[in-house]
């Protein structure tokens, strides 16, 4: 009887933990989808890195990896179909989750992991810089966002 109660308690605690961390999962997959989609198409390398992130990051490892992958795929597909409005929605998802600098830095590091040694184009740099700006984090790509905004003003 004690073992049954212990199992029920364990399952309930796991569900509570998942419920509390669901916004972080959504924000992480949104940030990853934005960066991975910046070059136009998500690569196999990026998908493999995403799997590693889902399995090793403490706040994400509590979820079935398929939950994260399904969210990522949904966001990436929406970005391909309607980039502008989807990007705004994903930024809002991310902004609503940031509760401290550590969370912002964690999301930036995860999204950068998807592109390390793999096509760090200006579009990727722009996306990472934009994410940093909406989260109030520092970016190693300082200046790229400002250049892009100035270019839009003059075109």
C-alpha positions in Angstrom: 0.0 0.0 0.0 2.8 2.4 0.9 4.5 1.7 -2.5 1.2 2.5 -4.4 0.9 5.8 -2.5 4.6 6.6 -3.2 4.1 5.9 -6.9 1.0 8.1 -7.0 2.8 10.9 -5.2 5.8 10.6 -7.6 3.5 10.8 -10.6 1.6 13.8 -9.2 4.8 15.6 -8.5 6.1 14.9 -12.0 2.9 16.3 -13.5 3.0 19.4 -11.3 6.7 19.9 -12.3 5.8 19.5 -16.0 2.9 21.9 -15.7 5.1 24.6 -14.0 7.7 24.2 -16.7 5.4 24.1 -19.8 5.9 27.8 -20.5 9.6 27.3 -20.5 9.3 24.4 -22.9 7.2 26.6 -25.2 9.7 29.5 -25.0 12.7 27.2 -25.5 11.1 25.7 -28.6 10.1 29.1 -29.9 13.6 30.5 -29.5 15.1 27.4 -31.1 12.6 27.5 -34.0 13.3 31.2 -34.7 17.1 30.7 -34.8 16.9 27.4 -36.7 14.5 28.8 -39.3 16.5 32.0 -39.8 18.3 30.6 -42.8 15.1 29.4 -44.4 15.2 25.7 -43.6 15.9 23.6 -40.5 18.8 21.2 -41.1 19.4 17.7 -39.8 22.3 19.0 -37.7 19.9 21.4 -36.0 17.4 18.6 -35.3 20.1 16.4 -33.8 21.2 19.3 -31.6 17.6 19.9 -30.5 17.3 16.2 -29.5 20.4 16.7 -27.3 19.0 19.8 -25.7 15.7 18.1 -24.9 17.5 15.2 -23.3 20.1 17.1 -21.3 18.7 20.5 -20.2 17.2 20.0 -16.7 14.0 21.9 -17.2 13.3 20.2 -20.5 14.4 16.6 -19.7 11.3 16.2 -17.6 9.2 16.2 -20.7 8.8 13.5 -23.3 11.2 14.7 -26.1 8.4 14.3 -28.6 6.4 17.0 -26.9 9.3 19.4 -27.5 9.9 18.2 -31.0 6.3 18.6 -31.9 6.2 22.2 -30.6 9.4 23.0 -32.5 8.1 21.5 -35.7 4.8 23.4 -35.4 6.7 26.7 -34.8 9.1 26.1 -37.6 6.3 25.3 -40.0 4.3 28.4 -39.0 7.5 30.5 -39.5 7.8 29.2 -43.1 4.1 29.9 -43.8 3.7 33.2 -42.2 7.0 34.5 -40.9 6.0 38.0 -39.7 2.9 37.3 -37.6 4.4 34.0 -36.3 7.6 35.7 -35.3 5.6 38.3 -33.3 3.6 35.5 -31.5 6.8 33.6 -30.7 8.5 36.7 -29.3 5.5 37.2 -27.0 5.7 33.5 -25.9 9.3 34.0 -25.0 8.9 37.4 -23.4 6.1 36.1 -21.1 8.4 33.4 -19.8 11.5 35.4 -18.9 11.5 35.6 -15.2 15.2 36.3 -14.6 18.5 36.8 -16.4 19.4 33.2 -16.0 16.3 32.0 -17.9 17.1 34.5 -20.7 20.7 33.3 -20.9 19.6 29.7 -20.9 17.3 30.3 -23.9 20.0 32.2 -25.8 22.5 29.4 -25.2 20.1 26.7 -26.3 19.2 28.5 -29.5 22.9 29.3 -30.3 23.7 25.6 -29.8 21.6 24.8 -32.8 23.8 26.9 -35.1 27.3 26.6 -33.6 29.7 25.5 -36.4 26.8 25.4 -38.8 25.9 28.4 -40.9 26.1 31.3 -38.6 24.8 33.7 -41.3 23.8 37.3 -40.9 20.2 36.2 -40.6 21.0 33.8 -37.8 23.0 36.6 -36.1 20.1 39.0 -36.5 17.7 36.5 -35.0 19.9 35.8 -32.0 20.4 39.5 -31.5 16.6 40.1 -31.7 16.0 37.4 -29.1 18.6 39.0 -26.8 17.0 42.4 -27.2 13.5 41.2 -26.4 14.8 39.3 -23.3 17.1 42.0 -22.2 20.2 39.8 -22.5 23.6 40.6 -24.0 24.5 39.4 -27.5 27.8 38.6 -29.0 26.3 39.9 -32.3 26.0 43.5 -31.0 25.2 45.9 -33.9 23.7 43.5 -36.3 20.1 44.4 -35.3 20.9 48.1 -35.5 22.4 47.7 -39.0 19.3 45.8 -40.2 17.0 48.5 -38.8 19.0 51.3 -40.4 19.0 49.4 -43.7 15.2 49.1 -43.6 14.8 52.9 -42.9 16.8 53.7 -46.0 15.2 51.2 -48.4 
